[in-house]
Amino acid sequence: MTVPQWYVVHTYSGYENKVKETILKTVENRDDLKELITEVKVPTERVFEKSEDGKQKEYDRKLFPGYVMVKMIVTDETWYIVRNTRGVTGFVSPSSNKPIPLTSEEVSAMGLDIDEATGQVKIEIGFKQGDLVKIDAGPMEGWTGTVTSIDKSDNSAVITIPMFGRNTEITVDIVSLSKAN
């Protein structure tokens, strides 16, 4: 089972909320997408401003104008749905065909997966110790190995991979791993 990851989608300026609502409406109308596209966010911050007449005005300001964050499992279908949503210009990545997920550090810095109760970053783990996993991103992309340990506080896992004729332990971000079939 692949775990949904955060991706950044570039939109026309001012279309962020419309894009968010359109994607959420599409997911709501199609049951097969509910497990594939799990969250859509337009990060905002609460701003207080004094008007000319001395009254304090309060509003939400977009942290990243022109961008929408989508937590999803990339398939041909989900890529097509998000990419062809009205107002979307594309995924933020070096290649228009293969979006690159945000790293756990970027997700944490943006506050996308914060558990309200603990204040910690939420990471969904689709595997356990002893499972065979595939590395989906980074310099070891495509390699498979066995999970030796999981460190939820650091959002990393130690996996053992066969390299140069012997088993080698490496530490990988949890979001870069998926359970191998």
Rosetta silent file (secondary structure, phi, psi, omega in degrees, C-alpha in Angstrom):
SEQUENCE: MTVPQWYVVHTYSGYENKVKETILKTVENRDDLKELITEVKVPTERVFEKSEDGKQKEYDRKLFPGYVMVKMIVTDETWYIVRNTRGVTGFVSPSSNKPIPLTSEEVSAMGLDIDEATGQVKIEIGFKQGDLVKIDAGPMEGWTGTVTSIDKSDNSAVITIPMFGRNTEITVDIVSLSKAN
SCORE:     score description
SCORE:     0.000 S_00000001
   1 L     0.000  125.897  178.075    0.000    0.000    0.000 S_00000001
   2 L   -85.194  142.385 -179.056    1.382    3.338   -1.021 S_00000001
   3 L   -94.633  135.638  177.681    1.039    6.223    1.412 S_00000001
   4 L   -62.524  143.166  178.987   -0.321    9.567    0.160 S_00000001
   5 E  -126.192  162.126 -179.527    2.286   12.328   -0.016 S_00000001
   6 E   -85.211  134.457  176.010    2.085   16.115   -0.325 S_00000001
   7 E  -127.774  152.277  179.152    2.548   17.725   -3.740 S_00000001
   8 E  -105.006  129.485 -179.790    2.548   21.397   -4.718 S_00000001
   9 E  -113.766  129.965  178.137    0.264   22.500   -7.548 S_00000001
  10 E   -87.706  135.515 -179.299    0.775   25.847   -9.291 S_00000001
  11 E  -127.986  167.037  169.935   -2.406   27.799  -10.070 S_00000001
  12 L   -64.717  146.418  179.339   -3.397   31.060  -11.660 S_00000001
  13 L   -59.653  131.186  179.824   -3.251   33.868   -9.111 S_00000001
  14 L    89.036   -6.090 -178.624   -6.552   34.147   -7.256 S_00000001
  15 L   -98.784    1.627 -172.908   -7.726   30.646   -8.280 S_00000001
  16 H   -55.066  -52.071 -178.039   -6.319   28.811   -5.237 S_00000001
  17 H   -67.744  -35.805  178.236   -9.607   28.355   -3.366 S_00000001
  18 H   -64.652  -43.310  177.878  -11.531   27.550   -6.565 S_00000001
  19 H   -62.083  -45.828  178.813   -8.968   24.855   -7.464 S_00000001
  20 H   -56.883  -50.360 -178.747   -9.179   23.434   -3.931 S_00000001
  21 H   -63.222  -39.917  179.969  -12.989   23.289   -4.035 S_00000001
  22 H   -64.268  -44.341  179.235  -13.040   21.747   -7.533 S_00000001
  23 H   -64.765  -45.293  179.254  -10.613   18.968   -6.562 S_00000001
  24 H   -62.373  -38.345  178.691  -12.501   18.253   -3.321 S_00000001
  25 H   -65.744  -40.561  178.048  -15.833   18.172   -5.212 S_00000001
  26 H   -62.307  -43.776  178.984  -14.383   15.718   -7.759 S_00000001
  27 H   -64.699  -41.591 -179.875  -13.165   13.439   -4.935 S_00000001
  28 H   -61.982  -35.722 -177.426  -16.534   13.707   -3.174 S_00000001
  29 H   -82.242  -12.571 -178.137  -18.362   12.648   -6.346 S_00000001
  30 L  -128.570  108.690 -177.396  -16.122    9.642   -7.043 S_00000001
  31 H   -60.068  -31.378 -177.546  -15.704    7.001   -4.333 S_00000001
  32 H   -68.854  -13.629 -178.737  -12.653    5.487   -6.066 S_00000001
  33 H   -95.405  -13.648 -173.737  -10.678    8.722   -5.467 S_00000001
  34 L   -61.409  -31.687  178.112  -11.274    9.063   -1.703 S_00000001
  35 L   -86.287  -16.541 -176.062   -8.265    6.849   -0.838 S_00000001
  36 L   -94.186  -39.544  176.704   -6.075    8.428   -3.545 S_00000001
  37 E  -115.870  104.809 -170.207   -6.599   12.175   -2.938 S_00000001
  38 E   -98.902  -29.855 -179.491   -6.907   12.600    0.824 S_00000001
  39 E  -148.622  149.317  173.299   -6.389   16.336    1.503 S_00000001
  40 E  -137.381  126.913 -176.929   -6.235   19.644   -0.348 S_00000001
  41 E  -133.546  147.065  167.571   -5.023   22.803    1.420 S_00000001
  42 L  -117.366   96.864 -176.164   -4.408   26.469    0.721 S_00000001
  43 L   -60.331  131.084 -179.817   -2.123   27.427    3.650 S_00000001
  44 E  -133.198  165.071  173.123   -3.157   30.727    5.237 S_00000001
  45 E  -131.132  148.785  179.268   -2.269   32.825    8.263 S_00000001
  46 E   -80.902  126.010 -177.380   -4.535   35.035   10.389 S_00000001
  47 E  -121.711  137.941  176.081   -3.608   38.725    9.930 S_00000001
  48 E  -113.786  131.848 -176.600   -4.741   41.730   11.983 S_00000001
  49 E  -138.972  140.700  176.922   -4.597   45.149   10.374 S_00000001
  50 E   -90.407  131.352  177.516   -5.684   48.606   11.486 S_00000001
  51 L   -84.431  172.930 -177.585   -7.824   50.495    9.014 S_00000001
  52 L   -61.595  -30.200 -179.476   -7.623   54.260    8.446 S_00000001
  53 L   -86.321    8.987  174.371  -10.556   54.855   10.783 S_00000001
  54 L    89.112   -3.375  179.244   -8.702   53.063   13.626 S_00000001
  55 L   -81.943  145.068  178.605  -10.732   49.833   13.576 S_00000001
  56 E   -88.601  128.614 -179.174   -8.900   46.534   13.663 S_00000001
  57 E  -110.567  139.887 -177.883   -9.603   44.295   10.680 S_00000001
  58 E  -122.702  133.305  177.714   -8.947   40.550   10.722 S_00000001
  59 E  -156.003  165.997  177.197   -8.512   38.317    7.649 S_00000001
  60 E   -95.417  129.576  178.022   -6.747   35.208    6.322 S_00000001
  61 E  -111.284  135.560  179.110   -3.760   35.813    4.037 S_00000001
  62 E   -68.181  131.332  178.270   -2.438   33.089    1.730 S_00000001
  63 L   -74.216  -34.306 -177.599    1.069   31.999    2.706 S_00000001
  64 L  -129.975   78.166 -178.872    1.893   30.795   -0.803 S_00000001
  65 L   -58.041  134.881  179.904   -0.152   32.776   -3.351 S_00000001
  66 L    89.063    6.053 -178.826   -0.585   30.843   -6.578 S_00000001
  67 E  -133.958  145.781  175.415   -0.068   27.421   -4.960 S_00000001
  68 E  -127.976  139.599  179.096   -2.292   24.650   -3.599 S_00000001
  69 E  -100.630  129.257 -178.023   -1.017   21.667   -1.576 S_00000001
  70 E  -124.997  125.293  175.982   -2.504   18.273   -2.455 S_00000001
  71 E   -97.399  114.761 -172.793   -1.966   15.090   -0.421 S_00000001
  72 E  -156.076  165.793  168.870   -2.380   12.204   -2.831 S_00000001
  73 L   -99.969  121.210 -176.706   -1.126    8.966   -4.278 S_00000001
  74 L   -77.702  118.186  170.499    0.035    9.757   -7.801 S_00000001
  75 L  -127.074  172.225  176.909   -1.538    7.529  -10.430 S_00000001
  76 H   -58.342  -39.222 -177.747   -2.215    8.349  -14.076 S_00000001
  77 H   -69.498  -46.884 -179.311   -5.807    9.131  -13.113 S_00000001
  78 H   -67.334  -38.453  176.870   -5.085   11.377  -10.100 S_00000001
  79 H   -58.888  -46.635 -178.674   -2.339   13.197  -12.017 S_00000001
  80 H   -63.111  -44.487 -178.415   -4.770   13.825  -14.884 S_00000001
  81 H   -61.355  -49.603 -178.534   -7.588   15.007  -12.570 S_00000001
  82 H   -68.193  -46.958 -176.110   -5.420   17.507  -10.676 S_00000001
  83 H   -61.396  -32.629 -176.342   -3.429   18.647  -13.724 S_00000001
  84 L  -101.368   15.283  173.379   -6.591   19.307  -15.758 S_00000001
  85 L   -72.595  135.981 -179.209   -8.528   21.136  -13.039 S_00000001
  86 L   -58.748  127.562 -179.400   -9.512   24.591  -14.263 S_00000001
  87 L   101.253  -12.563  179.508   -7.004   27.155  -12.952 S_00000001
  88 E   -88.389  131.841  175.857   -4.111   24.670  -12.522 S_00000001
  89 E   -99.374  -16.585  176.700   -0.973   25.358  -14.564 S_00000001
  90 E   150.937  175.083  174.859    0.879   22.235  -13.387 S_00000001
  91 E   -82.854  150.126  174.851    2.714   20.463  -10.602 S_00000001
  92 L   -83.795  107.809  179.059    5.835   22.047   -9.142 S_00000001
  93 L  -170.477  163.023  179.749    8.592   19.682  -10.291 S_00000001
  94 L   -68.041  -23.774  179.972   11.465   19.550  -12.767 S_00000001
  95 L  -121.867  133.093 -179.022    9.360   17.376  -15.094 S_00000001
  96 L   -70.301  -17.527 -177.155    5.738   18.113  -15.981 S_00000001
  97 L   -89.419  -24.588 -176.416    5.043   14.362  -16.255 S_00000001
  98 L  -130.283   98.812  178.929    6.310   13.215  -12.839 S_00000001
  99 L   -66.430  147.319  179.388    5.502   15.368   -9.804 S_00000001
 100 L  -104.681  127.178  179.749    7.978   15.299   -6.932 S_00000001
 101 L   -71.614  157.433  174.528    6.561   14.994   -3.384 S_00000001
 102 L   -70.396  147.863  175.435    7.558   17.376   -0.632 S_00000001
 103 L   -75.930  165.071  179.434   10.153   16.065    1.817 S_00000001
 104 H   -63.193  -31.514  177.359    9.148   15.528    5.441 S_00000001
 105 H   -65.938  -42.181  179.268   11.202   18.626    6.353 S_00000001
 106 H   -66.656  -41.475  178.461    9.256   20.737    3.833 S_00000001
 107 H   -61.253  -44.415  179.490    5.928   19.328    5.046 S_00000001
 108 H   -64.598  -45.117 -179.057    6.901   20.112    8.623 S_00000001
 109 H   -62.805  -32.612  179.859    8.138   23.632    7.774 S_00000001
 110 H   -85.253  -10.941  179.393    4.852   24.387    5.988 S_00000001
 111 L    70.184   29.915 -176.244    2.789   22.969    8.855 S_00000001
 112 L   -76.414  -38.329 -175.346    0.773   20.731    6.527 S_00000001
 113 L  -117.049   54.238 -179.934    0.619   17.586    8.670 S_00000001
 114 E   -93.761  126.539  174.526    0.470   18.894   12.213 S_00000001
 115 L   -76.810  118.694 -175.411   -1.500   16.839   14.727 S_00000001
 116 L   -59.288  -34.539 -176.271   -3.541   19.434   16.628 S_00000001
 117 L   -72.651  -43.600 -174.356   -3.403   17.439   19.889 S_00000001
 118 L  -101.496  -20.062 -175.820    0.353   16.825   20.065 S_00000001
 119 L    78.838    4.799  179.792    1.752   19.551   17.791 S_00000001
 120 L   -93.777  156.366  176.928    3.799   16.844   16.031 S_00000001
 121 E   -69.214  132.027  178.660    3.892   16.168   12.299 S_00000001
 122 L   -86.917  128.415  174.988    1.437   13.395   11.335 S_00000001
 123 L  -128.134  127.269  176.118    2.905   10.669    9.154 S_00000001
 124 L   -89.151  125.842 -177.944    0.832    7.733    7.950 S_00000001
 125 L  -108.730  121.276 -178.078    2.942    4.577    7.913 S_00000001
 126 L   -98.333   18.822 -179.359    1.806    1.817    5.571 S_00000001
 127 L  -150.468  170.010  179.299    4.373   -0.735    6.758 S_00000001
 128 L  -136.552  174.021  179.366    5.867   -2.181    9.947 S_00000001
 129 L   -57.491  133.941 -179.950    9.173   -3.594   11.148 S_00000001
 130 L    95.604  -14.092  179.694   10.124   -6.672    9.124 S_00000001
 131 L   -75.902  151.585  173.657    8.133   -5.627    6.010 S_00000001
 132 E   -85.128  126.096 -177.908    9.694   -5.444    2.559 S_00000001
 133 E  -125.849  158.629  177.467    9.602   -1.809    1.332 S_00000001
 134 E  -113.803  139.088  177.208   10.495    0.059   -1.838 S_00000001
 135 E   -86.468  121.119 -174.309   12.309    3.413   -1.839 S_00000001
 136 L   -97.861  -11.897 -178.116   10.213    5.862   -3.909 S_00000001
 137 L  -152.703  158.735  177.681   12.411    8.979   -3.809 S_00000001
 138 L    98.049 -173.864 -175.001   15.980   10.091   -3.263 S_00000001
 139 L   -67.237  -21.232 -179.550   19.331    8.708   -4.406 S_00000001
 140 L  -101.795   19.175 -178.453   18.320    5.092   -3.650 S_00000001
 141 L   -52.853  133.703  178.683   15.001    5.328   -5.553 S_00000001
 142 L    96.966  -18.724  179.597   13.860    1.953   -6.875 S_00000001
 143 L   -76.048  152.563  174.905   15.776   -0.159   -4.318 S_00000001
 144 E  -121.248  152.935  179.789   13.923   -2.542   -2.017 S_00000001
 145 E  -162.469  178.158 -179.010   14.829   -3.617    1.494 S_00000001
 146 E  -104.292  135.158  179.801   13.548   -4.878    4.824 S_00000001
 147 E   -71.490  121.879  178.101   12.480   -2.490    7.589 S_00000001
 148 E   -91.497  -43.459  178.693   14.828   -2.899   10.575 S_00000001
 149 E  -156.659  158.578  179.230   13.382   -0.117   12.741 S_00000001
 150 E  -125.750  129.818  177.889   11.019    2.872   12.581 S_00000001
 151 E  -114.781   95.260 -177.589   11.680    6.181   14.365 S_00000001
 152 L   -66.153  -29.710 -179.213    8.377    8.105   14.451 S_00000001
 153 L   -69.457  -27.985 -179.324    9.928   11.058   16.289 S_00000001
 154 L  -104.533   -2.559 -177.038   12.403   11.562   13.435 S_00000001
 155 L    54.192   42.889 -179.940   10.005   10.383   10.665 S_00000001
 156 E  -135.852  164.653  176.750   12.633    7.938    9.437 S_00000001
 157 E  -138.057  144.517  173.477   13.144    4.212    9.079 S_00000001
 158 E   -96.288  125.722  177.976   16.259    2.072    8.982 S_00000001
 159 E  -124.254  149.925  178.690   16.085   -0.459    6.179 S_00000001
 160 E  -103.235  123.444  179.311   18.474   -3.220    5.199 S_00000001
 161 E  -122.833  146.685  175.964   19.266   -3.461    1.484 S_00000001
 162 E   -78.088  117.873 -177.711   21.542   -5.883   -0.355 S_00000001
 163 E  -139.891  129.865  178.645   24.437   -3.777   -1.704 S_00000001
 164 L    55.516   38.498  175.378   27.817   -4.912   -3.052 S_00000001
 165 L    81.026    7.094  176.808   27.162   -8.501   -2.034 S_00000001
 166 E  -147.392  163.737  179.674   26.242   -7.814    1.591 S_00000001
 167 E   -78.616  133.364 -179.524   23.405   -6.321    3.639 S_00000001
 168 E  -127.388  133.097  178.037   23.735   -2.604    4.324 S_00000001
 169 E   -91.169  133.232  175.241   21.583   -0.547    6.683 S_00000001
 170 E  -132.045  153.371  177.672   20.463    2.892    5.500 S_00000001
 171 E  -103.646  129.854 -174.688   18.193    5.504    7.067 S_00000001
 172 E  -133.286  145.252  173.537   15.384    6.816    4.855 S_00000001
 173 E   -59.123  138.148 -179.753   12.513    9.306    5.339 S_00000001
 174 H   -58.367  -39.233 -177.754    9.284    7.426    6.026 S_00000001
 175 H   -67.368  -13.818  178.693    7.468    9.383    3.296 S_00000001
 176 H   -90.878    4.261 -175.879    9.984    8.037    0.749 S_00000001
 177 E  -117.680  146.337  171.418    9.009    4.415    1.428 S_00000001
 178 E  -138.656  153.362 -179.377    6.095    2.250    0.332 S_00000001
 179 E   -66.261  130.096  178.799    5.302   -1.378    1.079 S_00000001
 180 L   -77.923  147.279 -179.200    6.659   -3.626   -1.696 S_00000001
 181 L   -81.217    0.000    0.000    4.220   -6.027   -3.341 S_00000001
